[in-house]
Amino acid sequence: MKKDYEEQIQKLLARMTVEEKIGQLQQCGPSLVGAFDVSFEELLNMMFDGRITQEEFNRLMGTAQQDFHEEDLRAGKIGSYNGIGDSATANRLQKIAVEETRLGIPLLFGYDVIHGFRTVTPIPLAESCAWEPELWERTGRVAAEEATAAGIHMTFAPMVDVAKDARWGRVSEGAGEDVLLNGLYGAAKVRGFQGDDLSRENAMAACLKHFAAYGAVEAGQDYNRVDMSMQRLWEEYMPAYKACVDAGARAVMPAFNDINGVPCTVNSWLMRDVLRERWGFDGLVISDSNAIAECVNHGIAEDKKDAAKQAILAGMDMDMSSNSYISCLKELVESGEVPEQILDEAAADVLRIKFELGLFDDPYQTDEERESHAMLKEESRALAREAAVKSIVLLKNENKVLPLKADAKIGLFGSLASDKEQMTGAWAIGAKPEDCVSILEACRMRGIPFQYSENLTDAEKIAADSDVLVAAIGEMKEESGEAASRADITLSPEHMALIEGLLATGKPVVAVLFNGRPLAIPKLAQKVPAIVEAWHLGVEAGNAVLDVLYGDVNPSGKLTVTFPAAAGQCPMYYAHINTGRPGGKSKFTSKYLDAPVEPLYPFGYGLSYTAYSYGDLEVKKEDEALLVSVSVTNTGDRDGQETAQCYVQDRAAKRVRPVRQLKAFEKVSLKAGETKTVSFRIPFSELCYYDWDMKEVPCEGFLKVYVGGDCQAALTGEICL
């Protein structure tokens, strides 16, 4: 069938004018026009800068209308739209493309379906804490079923940017700081989004992002530079992207950042040498929003025309929103600066994904009836609740404050306990606040005896009538995500004041954290007896939190990011290398004078309402792999799930290696008192690394193996390879 595509693509290209080919490379979004005198982008900036209020912004937006550039569409100048998420609009524009343009080439609709469409599931960082690829795939499937019903053909996800700096806002969009986890997460999402046949009406093309190393931006500052060795790039960042390519992702989005001085948007080494030649990718490469034009700001292009030339020569197929191609490519092709063959290759990549999606056979793959029936199904909400429960990480439970007794009277505090809109987190643009369940609403639905206050008003009275006080604190959803880097990742003074006031009542306090990144919370960890990391959990947030607080579900989440004790420790991550003077008690070691050496909560960490022990570690080798086995015992009185994690350390190599690297894990269900044997098989090829000359070399000599419930696992073994 693919051969048929290629023949049809070539026949179609032979009929197309240069302008029509360029039109296929143009992805635009609807422009907002209305009763305001500045651009929509400037209007947004005015709100974010505080020059106008949220209310004033909403009032002005109430007068706005969307301009879909239909005349450009009829002229063959648009091949794709971004940001259209309803079937009626999609079909109306598709009808113009199919029936009113010269060649009738269907449109491709893209959308940011990052963690669910209408049924919003936990943010990716939260869901990664489930350590469950099968779950990640199932939530991706639900997202695809809803999004395709709304007319969407491609999602700009998964994001698999390994993120080791908690200050970076977009840490919320990926699977945390580990390259293995990001690769497994991304591959699962690709399978979930795309299904087993991309031409089916409920299959959505996955666009992996951001290629490459966007999570390594300097100082955790969004859009910043990335400067690192090739060895580190290939070992710690690139494997996650390759895992998505190997899983069949049909689109790739290069990152905003540069790598060692060359912006990814115009980086031919990334797009042609690595992605196309080395990895064999034959899908669509699309820029991030306005990224081509921004190469002028980077200082690598003289103007938009130069940026367009560099981008397409480097292998960028489609221009998202910058209008660089539609404005400049015709002149570049006619002058010979861009060979028409290069233009043909880019247009072919766009046409190919449209053929694969079945758009030439059926451009109208949905309608309003299908859309209405697809959203917020009972089984979809049930899955969202399951994902939310599995994403929750129990950070502290002193004196077994949790789980709460069934008849416990609750004092509930904090605006986040009632604000339904805040439950979704960043990049949940298909969500509606009324879809979400807050803690407050969940308490009412369960008939739990509780009293509520947003602040300390009536705190003493409420405390006197309560058995336990629950404080919903953390971050607003706008405080994480894109363009939400933070130099200070501590709790706000208002939230800490709330905690101090509740502690002063003498009643036990449970802190429920809603946030999109790791937070530096040493005072909270010291003073509060119970801390539940709830992240931003999506539409079923309130129900999921109560499921854990009351012990209906035994928490099993494990952190996929390190929690530092202070923002100044960032970037802080488990897979660091040792210096000649590793951090310790002695003065002349690698550490800060005013912060501990160890993190507040380590990677892989998470408590349960039961306890687990590890024993009988056995490490041996076969011809092609390392074999590790361990017994895991539930030593408590409740059934539960434990994620056993296997780490390795190459003690003496040609280049210094990380103190520990995650190489395998397994989530195992254990009844109270039960013991199971968990086995890991780690191919020797996964222990290789790059030497100074970028030659891949095997791990040789003594290898240390660690197995346990987090990255500080004490159960160790050693083997000579």
N, C-alpha and C positions, 0 to 999 in steps of 0.2 A: 504493500500500500504506500510505503514511504517513497518508493521509486515513482509511483504515480504522482505523488505530490511534486517531486522534483521536476518531472516533465511538465506538469501544469504550471509550475512556478516559472519555468523558463519560457513557456509559451506566453504567459501573461506579461513577463518582463519585456518580451519582444514587441508587445503592443503598446507599452506604456511610454509616455513622454518623460523627459527629464523632470518636469514639474510634478507629474503624477508619482514618480518614484520618490521624489523628495517629500511629497505629501504623506506617503506611507510612513515616513520617519518622524512625523510630527505628532506628538502627544500633547494635547492641550486640555485644560480644565475650563469649566464655565467661568466667565468673568462676572463679577458682581457690579451692577450699575444701579444708581438710585439717587436719592436726594441728599448726596453729600459731595463736597467739592474736592475731595482727595481720593487717591486710589484706595482700593480695599486693603492693600498691604499697609499703606500708611495709616489707615483707620485702625487696623490691628495694633500697629506700633503705638498709636496714640492711647489706646486702652491699656496696653501693657506698661507704657511709660507713666501712666497716671494722668495724662493730659485730658482724658475724658473718663467718665465713670463707666462701669459695666452697664448700668441702666441706660446711659446715653448711647452707648454702642448698640445695645439691643434695640433702642428706639430707632436709630438710624438704619439698622439692618432690617427693621420691619418695613421700611420703604423700598428695600432693594429688590432688584429682579436679576435673574440669571440670564446672561447672554451666552448662548451656546455656539456662536460664530457659524450659523447655518450657511451663510453665503460662502465662507471659506470651505466648508464641508462640501457643498455642491460643486465647487471648483476643483475638488480633488486635492485640497491642501491639508486635510486632516486624516490621519490613519488610525488614530486612537484617542480616547478620552480618559481622563483621570478624575476621580472624585464624583462620579455619577453612580448613585446607589439605589435607583428605583427602576423597575422594569418598564414603566410607562414612558419615562424619558428616554431610556436606553433604546426601546423599540422605535420610538418616534425618530430618533437620530439615525438608527440603523436603517430605517425605511428610506431616509434621504440618501444614505450612502449606497444602498442596494438599488434603488429605483431612479434616482435623480443624478447620479454621477455617470460619467461616460463608460466606465468599465464595471461598475457595480461591485466594487471590492468592499466586503463587509468591514465594519469597525471592530476594534478591540477595546474593551472597557476594563480599565485597571482601577484598583481601589486598595486602600490600606486596611486589609482585614488581618489585624495583628493578633488579637486573641478573642476571636468570635466576631460575628456580625451583629445580629440582634440579641442572640443568646450570648452575652459576654461572659467569657470564662476568665480565670485568673490571669493577670499579666504573665508574660513568659517567664520572668524571673521567679515568680511565685510557683508557677506550675512545674518548673524545673526541679523544685524542692521535693516533688513527689518521687523523683528518680524512677520514672516508669514510662519507658518509650511507648508501650502499648496505649497508655492513657493519652499521651501527647498526640498519637495518631488518631485516636477516636475523637478528641476535641477538634482536631483539624478537619476531620470529615464533616462534623456538624457545621463548622464554619463554612465549609465549601457548599454544603447543601442549602444553607440560608443565603449566602452571598450570590450564588449562581441563580437562585430564584429571583433575586433582585436585579439580574441582568449583568452581573460582574463575571468577567472571564479570567482575570488574573489578579492575584494578590501580591502586594509588595512585602512578602514574608516567605520564609522565616528569616529573622535576623540572627546570625550566628557569629557576631563580633565578640570574641573573648574579651571580657571586661574585668580588669583587675583594679580599677580605681573607682571607689564608691562615690567620688565627687561627680563623676560623669552621669548626666541625667538619663542617658539611654541605656544604662545598665538594666533598666526595667524591661527592655524589649528582647533580651536574650536569655541564655541559660547560665549566666554567671561567668565565673573566672576560669573554668577548666575547659581545655580544648576537646577532650574526649566527650564530656557531657554536651557541649555545644554541637558537636558533630552528630551525636546520637539524637539529640533533640531536633536538630534541623532535618535530618533524614526522615524522622518520624512525621514531622509536619509536611514534608514534601509528599510522602505517601498518603497522608490524610487529605491534603488539599487536592491532589491530582487523581487519586483513586487508581484503578488498574487500567483505565481507558480514558484518555484525555478528551476524546470526542463525545463522551456522554454528557448529557445536559447538566448533571450535577458535579462535573469535574472542573476544577479551577487550576489554571497554571500557577505554579509557585515561582516566585522571583526571589532568589536568595540574595541577601544583602548583609553588610555593605562591603564590597570586595575592593580593598582588603585592609584589615588591621584598624578599622575605625575605632574599635574599643580601646586602642592604645594611644589615643590622642593625648598630647602632652598636657600634664597637670589636670587631666580629666575635664578639660575645657572643650565643649562641643565645637566641631569644625576645625580643630587645631591641627598642628603638624604631627607627623609620625616619623621618627628617625630611629632606626634600629638596625642591628646586624641582620644579614640574610639568614644566618643560622637560626636566630631567634624567631624571625618571621616564619620560616618554614616549619619549625618545630612546635611553636606555641600558638600560631594563628591560622596558617593555611590549611591544616588538615580538616578543620570544621567546614570550610567552604567546599573542599573536595568531597567530603562526605555527602553534601547536598547534590553536587554534580553527579556523583556516582549513584545517588538515589533517583536520579532522573529529572531534577529541576529543569524547567524549560526556559527560564529567564534568569539573568544575573544583573544586579545593579551595582556598578562601581561606586566607591565611597567618595564623600566630599573631600576627605583629607588627601594630602600628598604622602608619598612614601619616599623618604630620603631625597626630597626635593622635586619629585615629579608627581603632580596631582593624578590620582587614580583615573579621573575623567579623561585624561589624554595620555594614559600610560600604556603604550603598545606592548611593553614587556608583560604586563598583567593580562591584557585582553587578548593579545594574539599569541605570544609565546607560551604563557602558562595556561590560560583558559582554553584556547583553541587547539594549539599544537600539542601541549604536554598532556592535557586532560581530555582532549577530544570532544569538547563541548560544541554543539552545533545549533544551539538555540538563540534566543534573543538577548541582546545586551542593551539595557536602557539606562540612561543617565538618571541621577537623582534630580530633584526639582531645581531647575535653573543652574545646575552644576556646570554646564558647558560655558555659559556666559561668565560664570564666576571664576573661570580660569584667567580672566583679565585681572581680577582682584588678586589672584594668587601671584601674578607677576610672571606667568609663563607664556601668556598670549598678549599681543599688542592691542587687539580689539576683538569684537565678537566674531568677525570674519576669520581671523587667525585662530581663534578658539574652535570654531566650527571645523576648520581645516584639520587642525591637530586631532580633534576628537574622532572624526570619521576615519582618518588615516590610521589612528590607533586601534580602531575596531569598535567604536561606539555606534550602535545601530540606530537607536531612537533617542530623540531629544525631548525630555520632559520639561515643558513649560518655558524654556528660555527663548524660543523662536530663533535660535541661532541658525539652524539648518534651513528653515523655511525662508529666512531673510538672506542667507549668504551662499548656500550650496550651489544654486544654479550658476552664479557667476564663477564660483570656484571650479565647477565642472567644465563650463564653457571656456575658461582660460587654460584648462589643462592642469591646474594645480591639484585637482582631485580627479584621478582617472574615473571614467564612467563605470569601469569594472568594479571599483570600490563601492560606488553608489549602488550598483546592481546587487552586490553581495549583501549590503545592509538591507535593501528592500526585500531581497529574498528571505532573509531571516525573519522579517516581519510577516511576510506572506506565509512562511512555513508554519509559524505558530498559529496563524489563523486557520490553515488547513488542518493542523493537528487537533484544534479545538472543534472542528466540524462546522465552522462558521460559513464556509462556502456552500455546504449542503443544507444547513439550517441556521440562517443568521438570527432568527427569532427563537431563541431556545427557552424562553420563559414568557409569562404574561402575569397580569395582576392577580389572577386567581391562584396560580401556583405560588406567587410571592406571598400572598396572605396566608396560605395554608402551611407554608414552610417555616414561618417564624414562631419562635418560643414554644415549640412543641413540649408536651409534658415530659417526654423522654429526653429532650435536649436540656431542659432545666434540671432534670435528675442527674444527667452527666455533669452539668455545670456545678452542681452541689457536690458531687463526688470529687471532681477536680479541686474544688475549693477546699474541701476537708483535707484532702491529701497534700495540699500546698501549705497548710498551716504548720508552723514549727514551734514547738514548745521550748522556750529558751530557759525558763527557770520555773521551779515548782517547790519552793521551800516549805517544809512542814506539810506537804501534801495538801495545799490549799485547794488544788484541783484534783479530780473533778468535783464540781459542786454537787451537793445533795439535791435530790429532786424537789424538796420542799424549801430550799434556800431562798430567803428573801433578798432581793438584789437592789443595791443603790447604783444606778447607772448614770455616768457623767461623761460630758464631752460632746461637742457638736458633731463629731464624726460618728457618734452612736445613732444619730437620727438623719444624717444627710445622705439620702439615697444616691444622689448624683455622684458623690465622692467614692462610692464603692467600685466604680468601674476602672479607675486608674487611667493612665495616659493611653492615647491611641485607641479609644473605643468610640469611634465616630459614628457607628451605627446604633449606639445605645440610646435608650430613652430612660430618664430617671424613674419613671413610673414602673419600669420593668424590674427595678432593683428592690431587694429586701434588705433593710437596715437592721441593726441589732435591736433597735427600739421596736420596729414592726414585728420582728421575729418573736420578741418577748410577748407582745400582745397576742400573736397568733397561737402561741403555746400556752397562754394563760398563766404565765409566770408572774408571781407577785413581785412587783418592782416599783420603784419611784425613780424619776428622771429629772436631771438638771443639766443644762449645758455647761454650767460653771459651778463655783462654790456656793452659790446662793442656796440657802437651806441645807448646806452640806451636813451640819451637825444634826439637824432634825432627821434628815434622810438616813444618816449613819446610825442614829439611835434605833431606827426601825428596821435596820438591815443586818443580815448576817455577813455579807461580803460586799465590797464596793468595786465596781468594774469601771475602769476609765478607758475610753476610746481616744487614743492620741496618735501622733505621728506626723505624716505629711499630707497636705492637700494634693490631689492628683496633679495639679498644675506645677507642683514642686519637683516632679520627676518627669522623665521623657525628653523629647527633643528640645534643645535650647533651654534646658533646665539644669545645667550644671550648678553645683553649690560648693562654695569654699568652706562653708560651715555646715556639717551634716549632723549637728546635734539637735536635740528637741528644742522647740521654741520656748522662750521664757514663760509664756502663758501655759503651755502644757506641763512644764516642770512645776509651776506654781500650783496647778491643779493637783498634781501628784502629791506635793508637799502638804497641801491642805487636807487631802484625803487621808494621808498617813497620820496626820495630827489627830484624827478622830479616834485612833486606836483600833479601828476595825481592819481586817485583812483586805489588802488591795490587790486586784488583778489588773495589770496593764495590758490592753489589747492594742497592738501597733498596726496601724494602716499606713503603709509606705511603699515607695517604688524603688528603694535602694537600701543597702545596709546603712544603719545609723550608728553614730558614736554615742552610746548611752551608758557610760560607766556609773553615773550616779543612780540611774534607774535600776541598773543591775545590782547595785549595792543595797538599795533601800527597799525595793518592792519585792514581796515574797513570790509573786508569780507573774511571768511575762509570756504573752502569747504573740508570736509574730504572725500577723494575719495578712500582711501585704495588701494589695488591692485585688479583691477576690472575685469581682464580677457580680452578676445579677443575684446570685444565691449567697452573697457574703454573710448576711445576718444569720441565716439558717445554719450555715456551715460553722460559724463561730460558736453558736449555741450548741451544736452537735459536739464540739470539742470541749467547751466549758463544762457541760453537764455529763460528759463521758459516754454519750451515745456512740461516739467513735473514739477509739484510742489514737491519739496523734502519732503520726509516723513520718512527718516531713523532716528533711535534713537540709541544712543550708548548702547552697551552691555558690555562696560568696562568703568571704571573711568579714566579720564585723570588727572594725578597729576599735580601740579604746579612745582614740582621739583622731580628729580629721587630719592632723599633721602627720600621722603615720601613713597616709595614703600616698602612693598605692601600696596596699598591704594585701598579700595573697600567699597561699600556702606553698605553692611550688617555686619558692625562691631558691637562689643558690646560696651556699655558705661563702662567706669571705674567709680570709686567713685568720680573722678574729671575730668569730660568730658572736652575736649578742649574748651577753650574760651578766652576772653580778659584777665582774671586774670592770673597773673604769675604762680601760683601754680596749673596749670591744665595740662592735657595730650596733649602736643603739642611740636613742634620744635620752637626754638627761631628765626630761619631764614627762615621759610616757613609758609604760611597761614594754618589755620586749615581746611578750605574747599578745595575741589578739584578745579581744573581749570574748568573742565566740568564734571558734575555728570553722573552717570549711568542713562540710560533712556532718556537722554537729546537729543534734536534735534529741530532745528528751521524749519519754513515753510515760504512760501511767503504769507501766510495768518496767522490768529491768532485764538486761541481756548480758550474758557472759560469753566469752570466746575461749576456745581451747583446742588442743590436739592439732596445732598447725603443722602441716606437712608440705614441704617444698621439694619438688623433683623436676627433672627435665626429660623430655622425650626428644625425638629427632628434630622437630621443628617448633617446639613450644615449651614454655614453662608451665608446670602444673602445680596449682596451689589448692589445698583443701583445708577446711577448718570446721570445727563444730561450733554451732551457735545454740545457746540455751536460753529459753525464757525462764528466768529465775523468779519472776513475780507471780501474782495471783490473777492476772488478766491476760486474755488473748491479745496478741498484737502483731505488728509487722515491723521487721528490722531490716535496714539496708546495710548489708555487709559490704565493706569497701576494701579493696586490695591496692596497695601502693608499693612502688619500688624506688630504690635509690642505687644508682651506679656509683660505687664508692671511689673509684679511681679510673678516670676516663681521659681521653685526649682533649676534651674540653670539660670544664667544671659543669656538673649536672645538678638539677634541682634536688633539694633535700628529700622530697617525695614527689612522686607523680602517680596520679590515679590511672590504673590500667584496667580495672575491672570492678564490677559491683553486681550484687544480686539482692533483690528485695524478697524476703522470705517471710511467710506467715507462720507464726508459732503459737500454739495453744499454751496456756499456763503450764509451766513445768516441762514443756516439750523441748527436745533437742533434735536438730537437723544438721546434716553435713552439707556444707556449701563448697562447691568446687569451681575453680576458675582456670581457664586455659588461655594463656597469653602467648601468642605467636612471637618468636624471636624477632620477626620483622618489625613488631611494634615496640621493640626496645632499642631500635637503631637511632642514631643521631648523626648530625653533620659535623665534620671536622673543620679545621681552619680554611681548607680549600674547597669547602662545600661538597665534599664527597661523603656519601652516606656510609657510615661505619657501624659494625655490629657492637653490641654491648659485650664486653669480655671481662674476665676476672670476676671479682666478688660482687654479687648483687644482693642487696638487702631487701627483704620483703616485709611489709607491714600489713596486718589485717585487723580490722576492728570497726567500730561504729562511727568513726570520724577520722580526719587526717592525722590526729595525734594518737592514733591507735598504738597501744603498747605491745601488742602481740607481734613478735618479730621472728624472722628466720633469715637464713643466709645460704646462698648457693654459689658455687663457682661455675661460670659459664665457659 
